[in-house]
Structures are given as C-alpha cells and as structure tokens.
Amino acid sequence: MTTAPTSGERRFWLLAEPLLATPSVTRSTMMGLPYLRVGGAFFASCDPRTGDLLVKLPAARVVELVGAGRAQPFAPAGRRFREWAAVPSTKARSWPRLLEEALAFVGGA
C-alpha cells in the first residue's frame, strides 16, 4: 500500500522538474528515499514522512541555517550528517534558493 505524497513532496518535485532538465541531474534513491543527483553525487531529497526538504550544503552553511531556525540537522537513525539540512515545508519559500545552492555546491558550479 502506498501513501499519498505530502504537500512537501509535491512541492519538492515541482521544484525539481526544471532541475531535471539539466543533463547532469538525475533521479535516484538513497536510504530508501528518492533523491536528486548531479554528476552522480546526491544533492537533494524530500523526506516523505515529514515533507522536509533535504539538501546537501557546506557544513558551515548548515550550521548557519540551523542556528537561524531555518532548518534542522539531518540525522537519520540518530547519526547527524554535517553537510545535510532538513528544511521544513513551513520554510518552503527558501526551497528554490536552497536547491540551487545545493546543486552548485555538489555540482561544483
């Protein structure tokens, strides 16, 4: 049985659609979650349980976002990933910019 996507998931895939038009950006999975990859490296996802945007950014940027209350640390199974932030859907206005930051960070732009 599959569950309906959260509003966060729907928003994520709408924002991901134009990114997927870039030849180096593809869909994949990691830890059972659908992810976006650039040049083979993971850079973004949406947590289907919470609807949070998951983005890979420089560790200092993650600390900045968490400190400002704009994101939470991404810590699946209690292990914190220092270069990943979980951005709640209540902060969705920042999602397009953060997706672009993550793409540039991981893609080396």
GULUM-360398 format. One record per residue: residue in one letter; x, y, z of N, C-alpha, C, O in turn. Coordinates in steps of 0.001 Angstrom, whole numbers, padded with zeros to 6 digits. Each point is the difference from the previous one (the first is absolute). Layout:
<rs>
   residu       n_X       n_Y       n_Z      ca_X      ca_Y      ca_Z       c_X       c_Y       c_Z       o_X       o_Y       o_Z
        A         X         Y         Z         X         Y         Z         X         Y         Z         X         Y         Z
...
</rs>
This chain:
<rs>
   residu       n_X       n_Y       n_Z      ca_X      ca_Y      ca_Z       c_X       c_Y       c_Z       o_X       o_Y       o_Z
        M    000834   -001183    000000   -000834    001183    000000    000878    001246    000000    000903    000124    000828
        T   -001158    000783   -001737    000761    001239   -000051   -000823    001111    000634   -001231   -000036    000009
        T    001937    001011    000517   -000683    001133    000606    000058    001187   -000952    000893    000097   -000841
        A   -001845    000789    000985   -000031    001200   -000834    001193    000883    000351    000396    000074    001163
        P    000176    000592   -002155    001135    000878    000304   -000432    001178    000861   -001122    000493   -000109
        T    002034   -000054    000964   -000265    001177    000829    000061    001244   -000882    000492   -000052   -001127
        S   -000993    001161    001643    000087    001256   -000759    001463    000365   -000230    000345    000574   -001033
        G    000520   -000908    002002    001432    000251   -000163    000583   -000802   -001149    000801    000520   -000778
        E   -001197   -001784    000664    000481   -000825   -001114   -000469    000560   -001338    000778    000079   -000951
        R   -002033    000303    000878   -000523    000564   -001250    000761    001273   -000373    000370    000193   -001158
        R   -000142    000660    002135    000743    001244   -000239    001430   -000316   -000449    000515    000622   -000929
        F    000121   -001588    001591    001366   -000381   -000355    000082   -000426   -001465    000871    000472   -000731
        W   -001771   -001361    000292    000074   -000503   -001367   -000355    001073   -001018    000504   -000032   -001122
        L   -001358    000978    001485   -000262    001130   -000899    001252    000850   -000179    000300    000453   -001104
        L    000426   -000243    002194    001238    000776   -000070    001121   -000794   -000669    000885    000577   -000632
        A   -000929   -001892    000775    001043   -000848   -000592   -000142   -000125   -001510    000989   -000206   -000705
        E   -002210    000329    000208   -000254   -000217   -001424    000929    000804   -000910    000604   -000583   -000900
        P   -000462    001903    001097    000910    000732   -000887    001462   -000408    000187    000783    000048   -000949
        L   -000413   -000449    002165    001379   -000443    000234    000292   -001284   -000769    001115   -000209   -000477
        L   -002131   -000652    000362    000176   -001264   -000719    000162    000211   -001506    000374   -000931   -000713
        A   -000645    002117    000230    000238    000303   -001413    001490    000180   -000288    000418   -000040   -001157
        T    000382    000238    002206    001450    000083   -000139    000541   -001404   -000211   -000291   -000885    000806
        P    001073    000645   -001867    000453   -001363   -000301    000739   -000710    001137   -000090   -001223    000105
        S    000811    001944    000742    000765   -000645    001064   -000828   -000293    001245    000490   -000652    000922
        V   -001760    001129   -000875   -000871   -000219    001160   -000928   -001176   -000279   -000683   -000039   -001023
        T    000669   -000923    001953   -000824   -001199   -000142   -000696   -000325    001313    000350    000524    001058
        R   -001354   -001410   -001152   -000680   -000537    001181    000705   -001285    000414    000526   -000732   -000838
        S   -000520    000469    002138    000592   -001215    000532   -000624   -000273    001366   -000934    000691    000405
        T    001443   -001690    000301   -000439   -000265    001369    001216   -000209    000902    001055   -000458   -000440
        M   -001235    000803    001697    001003   -000230    001039   -000765   -000157    001303   -000905    000786    000280
        M    001246   -001770    000509   -000660   -000252    001281   -001513   -000122   -000166   -000756    000362    000901
        G    000318   -000870   -002045   -001414   -000183   -000254   -000754    001267   -000381   -001219   -000033   -000165
        L    001928    001146    000023   -000632    001272   -000364    000348    000355   -001443    001099   -000304   -000465
        P   -002023    000944   -000243    000331    000481   -001341    000891    001236    000122   -000279    000897    000796
        Y    001332   -000856   -001575    000967    001100    000041    000256    000546   -001383   -000283   -000646   -001009
        L    000829    001859    000978    000539    000584   -001212    001514   -000118    000076    000612    000182    001053
        R   -000025   -000495   -002213    001456   -000106   -000099    000479    000940   -001086   -000725    000288   -000952
        V    001942    000186    001100    000653    000764   -001052    001374   -000620   -000204    000780   -000137    000943
        G   -000496   -000233   -002179    001274   -000639   -000288    000229   -001233    000853    001145   -000335    000303
        G   -002203   -000341    000086    000111   -001215    000806   -000014    000211    001503   -000054   -000976    000749
        A    000101    002218   -000280    000030    000278    001445   -001362    000525    000460   -000630    000799   -000694
        F    000184   -001251    001857   -001289    000411    000560    000048    001453    000462    000989    000440    000587
        F   -002080    000312   -000860   -000031    001386    000482   -001326    000417    000620   -000031    001010    000704
        A   -001072   -001735   -000926   -001271    000429    000582   -001014   -001135    000015    000063   -000932   -000802
        S   -001002    001042    001742   -001104   -000946    000112   -001116    000655    000798    000097    001153    000422
        C   -001154   -001920   -000232   -001095    000423    000866   -000342   -001191    000889   -000216   -001108   -000491
        D    000169    001338    001781   -000336   -001060    000936   -001503   -000259   -000082   -000786    000869    000374
        P    000367   -002037   -000852   -001438   -000249   -000162   -000764   -000062    001325   -001217    000185    000016
        R    001906   -000438    001082   -000675   -000053    001303   -000377    001384    000494   -001065    000191    000587
        T    001957    000788   -000828   -000203    001345    000552   -000329    001047   -001060   -000573    001043    000312
        G    000935   -001319   -001563   -000146    000993   -001056    001137    001011   -000012   -000053    000979   -000743
        D    001097   -001208    001570    001152    000909    000049    000859   -000138   -001248    000165   -001097   -000533
        L    000380    002221    000073    001006    000002   -001050    001321   -000410    000637    000358    000503    001065
        L    000361   -001402   -001704    001325   -000418    000453    001001    000477   -001039   -000102   -000362   -001173
        V    001067    001172    001591    000982    000544   -000928    001409   -000154    000535    000248    000113    001200
        K    000678   -000376   -002129    001417   -000092    000354    000645    001349   -000271   -000027    000506   -001121
        L    000604    000064    002165    000615    001325   -000051    001303   -000044    000792    000231   -000946    000753
        P    000625    001957   -000911    001196    000031    000843   -000377   -000053    001484   -001014    000565    000409
        A    001828   -001241    000381   -000296   -000174    001428   -000257    001337    000695   -000897    000099    000837
        A    001672    000923   -001175   -000191    001314    000630   -001365    000586   -000352   -000619    000666    000831
        R    000152   -000903   -002036   -001321    000495   -000420   -001102   -000730    000764   -000991    000612    000398
        V    001163   -001917   -000192   -000976   -000767    000781   -000068    000552    001421   -001091    000200    000535
        V    002237    000043    000074    000041    000575    001355   -000723    001338    000016   -000755    000284    000930
        E    000976    000541   -001948   -000659    001307   -000091   -001518   -000148   -000078   -000727    000686    000719
        L    000246   -001571   -001584   -001446   -000207   -000152   -000627   -000536    001283   -001073    000449    000402
        V    001736   -001404    000238   -000518   -000571    001249   -000001    001064    001094   -000969    000127    000748
        G    002044    000629   -000659    000100    001052    001020   -001053    001081   -000161   -000454    000586    000983
        A    000068   -000323   -002225   -001013    001025   -000275   -001421   -000552    000116   -000965    000742   -000179
        G    000828   -002030    000475   -001323   -000603    000125   -000673   -000262   -001337   -001213   -000200   -000055
        R    001994    000199   -001032   -000561   -000214   -001329    000104   -001448   -000451   -000552   -000371   -001037
        A    001261   -000452    001815    000166   -001416   -000334    000321   -000774    001266    000313    000569    001046
        Q   -000400   -001877   -001175    000393   -000907    001068    001155   -000844   -000521    000143   -000180   -001209
        P    000681   -000337    002115    001027   -000928   -000466   -000679   -001244   -000577   -001041   -000426    000498
        F    001618   -000146   -001530   -000508   -001246   -000553    000740   -001121    000699    001213   -000147   -000155
        A   -001952   -000651    000932    000613   -001047    000815   -000831   -001276   -000046   -000637   -000362    000989
        P    000641   -000329   -002142   -000758   -001246   -000061    000600   -001033    000951    001220   -000139    000087
        A   -002057   -000560    000600    000424   -001031    000954    000981    000546    001033    000841   -000739    000511
        G   -000949    002047   -000200    000821    000588    001051    001397    000416   -000424    000737    000559    000812
        R   -000344   -000813   -002057    001327    000382   -000474   -000117    001290   -000815   -000648    000029   -001046
        R    001279    001026    001537   -000094    001308   -000662    000934    000058   -001211    001174   -000361    000077
        F   -001729    000823   -001187    000766    000217   -001219    000330    001491   -000047   -000884    000818   -000252
        R    002133   -000459    000490    000365    001406    000190   -000210    000878   -001229   -000128    001217    000132
        E    000090   -001807   -001315   -000215    000788   -001218   -001430   -000105   -000523   -000267    000350   -001150
        W   -000651   -000828    001984   -001407   -000119   -000424   -000892    000752    000975    000177   -000077    001216
        A   -001144    000808   -001776   -000983    000731    000806   -001397   -000468   -000381   -000264   -000328   -001157
        A   -000624    000302    002142   -001418   -000304   -000214   -000762    001310    000161   -000048    000572    001089
        V   -000542   -000107   -002177   -000691    001293   -000007   -001500   -000271   -000036   -000499   -000566   -000972
        P   -000229    000963    002017   -001430   -000316    000063   -000809    000691   -001097    000411    001022   -000548
        S   -001555   -001599    000247   -000860    000566   -001040   -000524    001385    000397   -000425    000771   -000860
        T    000454   -000455    002152   -000402    001349    000427    001000    001053   -000472   -000297    001194    000026
        K    001467   -001629   -000451    001043    000897   -000529    000157   -000194   -001509    001068    000252   -000557
        A   -002136   -000700   -000095    000058   -000369   -001420    000373    001161   -000920    000481   -000234   -001109
        R   -000686    001463    001537    000398    001124   -000852    001497   -000004   -000259    000454    000530   -001014
        S    000319   -001122    001918    001458   -000060   -000181    000446   -001212   -000820    001166   -000087   -000386
        W   -002077   -000843    000118    000378   -001236   -000683    000641    000210   -001367    001031   -000618   -000267
        P   -001583    001457   -000618    000638    000145   -001313    001463    000446    000107    000875   -000540   -000678
        R   -000627    001525    001530    001368    000500    000178    000909   -001077    000583    001141   -000154   -000435
        L   -001642   -000590    001417    000816   -001043    000625    000274   -001146   -000965    001085   -000580    000020
        L   -002051    000251   -000859    000254   -001028   -001025    001092    000450   -000959    000863   -000793   -000376
        E   -000894    002049   -000019    001043    000534   -000884    001357   -000007    000707    001014   -000340   -000608
        E   -000992    000718    001899    001252   -000038    000772    000552   -001418    000059    001196   -000217   -000196
        A   -002071   -000746    000467    000438   -001391    000098    000522   -000508   -001338    001026   -000678   -000049
        L   -001719    000998   -001023    000443   -000394   -001325    001368    000591   -000315    000872   -000706   -000504
        A   -000671    001986    000792    001284    000649   -000242    001098   -000591    000888    001124   -000207   -000458
        F   -001444   -000064    001723    000976   -000567    000928    000463   -001380   -000451    001200   -000258   -000087
        V   -002121   -000601   -000191    000340   -001383   -000353    000484   -000096   -001449    000892   -000785   -000321
        G   -001500    001603   -000546    000377   -000039   -001411    001270    000760   -000321    000504   -000069   -001121
        G    000018    000800    002107    001251    000709   -000192   -000099    001279   -000794    001010    000498   -000498
        A   -002210    000047    000369   -000157    001241   -000775    000501    001192    000779   -000053    001126   -000493
</rs>
